[in-house]
């Protein structure tokens, strides 16, 4: 029985540790926070993709495609008789989604993603007909239309066999939608600009306020909470943009990341942060190996016995204990010592996770243990 190696896990932990323990360097406010109100907005829509090569929806199983096609033809002046359902395999019903970027103006193009919602096999070669994209308020903000770019490929035989590469039922249309409505302008609504950190950290907020006061004068910035910093700003849009251009390029040293151990229970990956410390603890690590060997025993009678040759399966089960090992963590043990200790006992990924959970339960692990 071969023991599972921790080489990849320890290498990953060591690389992350080396990156984290490097001397803290200054970062721009642009990389640490975003301006309040300057954000994208999700858009969603429904439409039809036409021109497919016999890979569209099977209308018997996707009646909404037939209904949509009838409504479209009716708006174009073509009346389909009642009770007639076109059996077309070159049309597919799709959901469309996009993101409306901040400050987007009417006439500007944005990218859209198109996904089949029926049983279409592939959208390759299709064209999306004009479809409105709505925001969360129900208003139409963009109109999408164009030829799809599909990264996947699929092929199906008459006997039902099928081969597909990637996902051919999803495609993109670069610059496939045109903005028709601008978002309400909230950029110059108040006399303050808010900066929202990407990660909650009181130390970083305090240092950001100090950096802004040093650059623009005392009292210009104030801390609102562990994420938000408010900055006094002029109401004139041009002056606010100039102020933000200076603010986003200011540099400061962010606070250290919190002590955390992240465990991926599916892959056995363990990532240990720099600030992780272990209190005094002793750990015993036992190793029980169970080996099962399968074989075949053949019973061969002699020439005059009149019997038959019989083959019977046999199993041999053995259990061995390599003995238990114990190692000790002194108070304030760092990541480097943890990695060396775990490597010394040759623990498997499951054993390492159990050790970390036991240390957490015993109160000897001064870090948040997150299992994903």
C-alpha positions as CSV (number, residue, x, y, z in Angstrom):
1,X,0.0,0.0,0.0
2,X,1.5,3.3,-1.1
3,X,1.1,6.2,1.2
4,X,-0.3,9.4,-0.3
5,X,2.4,12.0,-0.7
6,X,2.1,15.6,0.7
7,X,4.7,17.0,-1.8
8,X,2.2,19.1,-3.8
9,X,0.4,20.3,-0.7
10,X,3.5,21.3,1.2
11,X,5.0,22.9,-2.0
12,X,1.8,25.0,-2.4
13,X,1.8,26.0,1.2
14,X,5.5,26.9,1.1
15,X,5.1,29.0,-2.0
16,X,2.2,30.9,-0.6
17,X,4.0,31.4,2.7
18,X,7.1,32.8,0.9
19,X,4.8,35.2,-1.0
20,X,3.1,36.3,2.2
21,X,6.1,36.7,4.4
22,X,7.8,38.9,1.8
23,X,8.3,42.4,3.1
24,X,5.0,44.3,2.9
25,X,5.0,46.7,0.0
26,X,2.9,49.7,-0.7
27,X,-0.2,49.3,-2.8
28,X,-2.3,51.9,-4.7
29,X,-5.7,52.8,-3.4
30,X,-6.9,51.9,-6.9
31,X,-6.0,48.2,-6.1
32,X,-7.4,48.2,-2.6
33,X,-10.8,49.9,-3.0
34,X,-13.4,50.9,-5.4
35,X,-15.4,54.2,-5.6
36,X,-18.8,53.9,-4.1
37,X,-21.5,53.9,-6.8
38,X,-19.1,53.1,-9.6
39,X,-20.1,49.6,-10.5
40,X,-21.5,47.4,-13.2
41,X,-25.1,46.3,-13.5
42,X,-26.4,42.9,-14.7
43,X,-28.7,42.7,-17.7
44,X,-30.7,39.7,-18.9
45,X,-32.9,38.9,-21.8
46,X,-34.6,36.3,-23.9
47,X,-34.3,35.7,-27.7
48,X,-34.0,33.3,-30.6
49,X,-31.0,32.1,-32.4
50,X,-31.5,31.1,-36.0
51,X,-29.5,29.6,-38.8
52,X,-28.3,26.5,-36.9
53,X,-27.3,23.4,-38.8
54,X,-30.0,21.0,-37.7
55,X,-28.8,21.4,-34.1
56,X,-31.6,23.6,-32.6
57,X,-34.4,22.9,-30.3
58,X,-36.6,19.8,-30.8
59,X,-39.9,21.7,-30.8
60,X,-41.9,18.7,-29.4
61,X,-39.8,19.1,-26.2
62,X,-39.4,22.9,-26.2
63,X,-42.9,24.3,-27.0
64,X,-41.8,27.8,-25.9
65,X,-39.5,28.0,-28.9
66,X,-42.5,27.5,-31.3
67,X,-44.5,30.1,-29.4
68,X,-41.6,32.6,-29.5
69,X,-41.2,32.0,-33.3
70,X,-44.9,32.5,-33.9
71,X,-44.9,35.8,-32.0
72,X,-41.9,37.0,-33.9
73,X,-43.4,36.1,-37.3
74,X,-46.6,37.8,-36.2
75,X,-44.8,41.0,-35.4
76,X,-43.2,40.9,-38.9
77,X,-46.5,40.4,-40.6
78,X,-46.4,36.7,-41.1
79,X,-49.5,34.8,-39.7
80,X,-49.0,31.2,-38.9
81,X,-52.3,29.3,-39.0
82,X,-53.7,28.1,-35.6
83,X,-52.8,24.6,-34.8
84,X,-49.7,24.6,-37.0
85,X,-46.5,24.1,-35.2
86,X,-43.4,24.5,-37.4
87,X,-41.0,21.6,-36.8
88,X,-37.8,23.6,-37.3
89,X,-34.4,22.3,-36.0
90,X,-32.4,25.4,-36.9
91,X,-33.9,27.7,-34.2
92,X,-33.1,27.7,-30.5
93,X,-34.5,29.7,-27.6
94,X,-31.7,31.3,-25.6
95,X,-31.1,33.4,-22.5
96,X,-28.9,36.4,-22.9
97,X,-26.9,38.1,-20.2
98,X,-24.4,41.0,-20.1
99,X,-23.0,43.5,-17.7
100,X,-23.7,47.2,-18.2
101,X,-20.4,48.9,-17.2
102,X,-20.4,52.1,-15.1
103,X,-20.9,55.4,-17.0
104,X,-22.0,53.5,-20.2
105,X,-23.7,55.9,-22.6
106,X,-26.3,55.2,-25.3
107,X,-24.7,53.9,-28.5
108,X,-21.8,52.2,-26.8
109,X,-21.3,48.4,-27.5
110,X,-21.0,45.8,-24.8
111,X,-20.3,42.0,-25.0
112,X,-23.1,39.5,-24.4
113,X,-23.2,35.8,-23.6
114,X,-25.9,33.6,-25.1
115,X,-26.9,30.3,-23.5
116,X,-29.4,27.7,-24.8
117,X,-32.4,27.1,-22.5
118,X,-34.0,24.4,-24.6
119,X,-32.6,21.1,-25.9
120,X,-30.4,22.6,-28.7
121,X,-27.3,20.5,-29.3
122,X,-25.1,23.4,-30.5
123,X,-25.4,27.1,-31.2
124,X,-22.4,27.0,-33.6
125,X,-23.1,29.1,-36.8
126,X,-26.2,30.7,-35.4
127,X,-27.3,34.4,-35.3
128,X,-29.1,36.1,-32.5
129,X,-32.1,38.1,-33.6
130,X,-32.8,41.4,-32.0
131,X,-33.5,41.0,-28.3
132,X,-34.0,43.5,-25.5
133,X,-31.8,43.3,-22.3
134,X,-33.4,44.4,-19.1
135,X,-32.1,45.5,-15.7
136,X,-33.3,44.6,-12.2
137,X,-35.8,47.4,-12.5
138,X,-37.5,45.9,-15.6
139,X,-36.3,48.7,-17.9
140,X,-34.6,48.0,-21.2
141,X,-31.0,49.2,-21.2
142,X,-29.5,47.5,-24.3
143,X,-30.5,45.7,-27.5
144,X,-28.6,42.6,-28.5
145,X,-28.1,41.1,-32.0
146,X,-25.4,39.5,-34.0
147,X,-23.5,36.3,-34.9
148,X,-22.4,33.9,-32.2
149,X,-18.8,32.8,-31.5
150,X,-18.9,29.3,-30.0
151,X,-15.8,27.8,-28.5
152,X,-17.2,24.3,-28.2
153,X,-17.8,21.6,-30.8
154,X,-20.3,18.7,-30.9
155,X,-21.2,15.9,-33.3
156,X,-23.9,13.2,-33.1
157,X,-24.5,10.1,-35.1
158,X,-27.7,8.5,-36.2
159,X,-27.4,5.8,-33.6
160,X,-27.4,8.4,-30.8
161,X,-23.7,8.4,-30.2
162,X,-22.3,11.9,-29.5
163,X,-19.0,13.6,-29.1
164,X,-18.6,17.1,-27.7
165,X,-15.7,19.3,-26.9
166,X,-16.2,22.1,-24.4
167,X,-19.7,23.4,-24.2
168,X,-21.2,24.1,-27.7
169,X,-24.6,25.3,-26.3
170,X,-23.1,28.6,-25.0
171,X,-21.6,31.3,-27.2
172,X,-20.6,35.0,-27.1
173,X,-21.1,38.0,-29.3
174,X,-18.3,40.5,-28.9
175,X,-19.8,44.0,-29.0
176,X,-23.1,42.2,-29.5
177,X,-25.4,44.7,-27.7
178,X,-25.9,48.4,-28.0
179,X,-26.6,50.5,-24.9
180,X,-30.0,52.3,-25.3
181,X,-30.4,53.8,-21.8
182,X,-27.8,55.3,-19.4
183,X,-27.8,54.6,-15.7
184,X,-28.8,57.4,-13.3
185,X,-25.8,59.6,-12.5
186,X,-24.9,59.3,-8.8
187,X,-21.3,60.3,-9.2
188,X,-21.8,63.9,-8.2
189,X,-24.9,63.6,-6.0
190,X,-23.2,64.5,-2.6
191,X,-20.2,66.4,-1.3
192,X,-18.4,63.2,-0.4
193,X,-16.7,60.4,-2.3
194,X,-16.8,57.0,-0.6
195,X,-14.0,54.4,-1.0
196,X,-15.0,50.8,-0.3
197,X,-12.3,48.3,0.5
198,X,-12.4,44.9,-1.3
199,X,-11.8,43.2,2.1
200,X,-12.9,44.3,5.5
201,X,-9.8,45.5,7.4
202,X,-9.7,48.2,10.1
203,X,-6.0,48.6,9.9
204,X,-6.1,49.3,6.2
205,X,-8.9,51.8,6.7
206,X,-7.0,53.6,9.4
207,X,-3.9,53.8,7.1
208,X,-5.9,55.0,4.2
209,X,-7.4,57.8,6.2
210,X,-3.8,58.8,7.3
211,X,-2.5,58.7,3.7
212,X,-5.4,60.9,2.4
213,X,-5.0,63.4,5.2
214,X,-1.2,63.6,4.6
215,X,-1.9,64.2,0.9
216,X,-4.8,66.6,1.0
217,X,-4.8,68.0,4.5
218,X,-6.1,67.0,7.9
219,X,-9.8,66.2,8.2
220,X,-10.3,65.5,4.4
221,X,-11.0,61.8,5.0
222,X,-12.9,60.0,7.7
223,X,-13.4,56.3,8.5
224,X,-17.0,55.2,8.3
225,X,-16.6,51.5,9.2
226,X,-14.2,48.6,8.5
227,X,-14.7,48.9,4.8
228,X,-15.6,52.5,3.9
229,X,-13.7,55.7,3.9
230,X,-15.5,59.0,3.1
231,X,-13.5,61.8,1.4
232,X,-14.6,65.4,1.0
233,X,-14.9,66.3,-2.6
234,X,-16.2,69.2,-4.8
235,X,-19.5,68.8,-6.6
236,X,-18.1,69.9,-9.9
237,X,-17.7,66.7,-12.0
238,X,-14.4,67.8,-13.5
239,X,-12.9,68.6,-10.1
240,X,-14.1,65.3,-8.7
241,X,-12.5,63.4,-11.5
242,X,-9.2,65.2,-11.0
243,X,-9.3,64.5,-7.2
244,X,-10.1,60.8,-7.8
245,X,-7.2,60.6,-10.3
246,X,-4.8,61.7,-7.5
247,X,-6.5,59.6,-4.8
248,X,-6.4,56.3,-6.7
249,X,-2.6,56.6,-7.3
250,X,-1.8,57.2,-3.6
251,X,0.1,54.3,-2.1
252,X,-0.1,52.8,1.4
253,X,0.8,49.6,3.2
254,X,-2.3,47.5,3.8
255,X,-2.8,45.6,7.0
256,X,-1.7,42.0,7.3
257,X,-4.2,39.3,6.2
258,X,-6.0,37.5,9.1
259,X,-4.7,34.1,10.3
260,X,-6.5,31.5,8.3
261,X,-6.2,27.8,7.2
262,X,-8.1,26.9,4.1
263,X,-8.8,23.2,3.5
264,X,-10.2,21.8,0.2
265,X,-11.8,18.5,1.4
266,X,-12.3,17.3,-2.2
267,X,-8.7,17.7,-3.5
268,X,-6.8,17.6,-0.2
269,X,-5.3,21.0,-0.8
270,X,-4.3,22.8,2.4
271,X,-3.3,26.5,2.4
272,X,-1.8,28.0,5.6
273,X,-1.5,31.8,6.0
274,X,1.5,33.6,7.4
275,X,-0.1,34.7,10.7
276,X,-1.1,31.1,11.7
277,X,0.3,30.2,15.1
278,X,-0.1,27.0,17.1
279,X,0.0,26.9,20.9
280,X,1.6,24.2,23.0
281,X,0.3,20.8,21.9
282,X,1.4,17.2,21.5
283,X,0.1,15.1,18.6
284,X,0.2,11.3,18.1
285,X,0.1,10.2,14.5
286,X,-0.7,6.5,14.0
287,X,-0.5,4.5,10.8
288,X,-2.6,1.4,10.2
289,X,-2.1,-0.4,6.9
290,X,-4.6,-2.9,5.6
291,X,-3.6,-5.1,2.6
292,X,-6.0,-7.2,0.6
293,X,-4.6,-9.7,-1.9
294,X,-6.8,-11.6,-4.3
295,X,-5.8,-14.9,-5.9
296,X,-7.2,-18.1,-7.5
297,X,-6.7,-21.6,-6.0
298,X,-7.0,-24.4,-8.6
299,X,-8.2,-27.9,-7.4
300,X,-6.8,-30.5,-9.8
301,X,-7.9,-34.2,-9.2
302,X,-5.6,-37.1,-10.1
303,X,-6.1,-39.0,-13.4
304,X,-8.3,-41.8,-11.9
305,X,-10.4,-39.8,-9.4
306,X,-13.1,-39.0,-12.0
307,X,-13.4,-35.4,-10.7
308,X,-13.3,-32.0,-12.4
309,X,-10.8,-29.2,-12.2
310,X,-12.2,-26.4,-10.1
311,X,-10.9,-22.8,-9.7
312,X,-11.9,-21.0,-6.5
313,X,-11.0,-17.4,-5.6
314,X,-9.0,-16.8,-2.4
315,X,-8.4,-13.6,-0.4
316,X,-5.7,-12.8,2.1
317,X,-6.2,-9.9,4.4
318,X,-3.4,-8.6,6.6
319,X,-3.3,-5.6,8.9
320,X,-0.1,-4.0,10.1
321,X,0.6,-1.1,12.4
322,X,3.7,0.8,11.7
323,X,3.6,2.3,15.2
324,X,2.5,5.7,16.3
325,X,4.5,8.8,16.2
326,X,4.3,11.9,18.4
327,X,5.6,15.4,17.9
328,X,5.3,18.5,19.9
329,X,4.4,22.0,19.0
330,X,5.8,24.7,21.3
331,X,3.9,27.9,22.0
332,X,4.0,30.4,19.0
333,X,4.9,27.7,16.5
334,X,5.0,29.3,13.0
335,X,3.9,28.1,9.6
336,X,7.5,27.0,8.8
337,X,7.6,24.7,11.8
338,X,4.2,23.3,11.1
339,X,5.2,22.4,7.5
340,X,8.4,20.7,8.7
341,X,6.6,18.8,11.5
342,X,3.9,17.5,9.2
343,X,6.4,16.6,6.6
344,X,8.5,14.7,9.2
345,X,5.6,12.3,10.1
346,X,4.7,11.8,6.5
347,X,1.0,12.5,7.0
348,X,-1.5,11.9,4.2
349,X,-3.9,14.7,3.2
350,X,-6.7,13.3,5.3
351,X,-4.4,13.0,8.3
352,X,-3.3,16.6,8.0
353,X,-6.9,17.8,7.9
354,X,-7.7,15.8,11.0
355,X,-4.6,17.2,12.8
356,X,-5.7,20.8,12.0
357,X,-9.3,20.1,13.1
358,X,-8.0,18.6,16.3
359,X,-5.8,21.6,17.0
360,X,-8.7,23.9,16.4
361,X,-10.9,21.9,18.8
362,X,-8.2,21.9,21.5
363,X,-7.9,25.7,21.2
364,X,-4.2,25.4,20.1
365,X,-4.8,26.8,16.6
366,X,-5.0,30.6,16.5
367,X,-6.6,30.8,13.1
368,X,-9.8,30.5,11.3
369,X,-10.2,27.0,9.8
370,X,-12.2,27.2,6.6
371,X,-13.2,24.0,4.7
372,X,-14.3,24.5,1.1
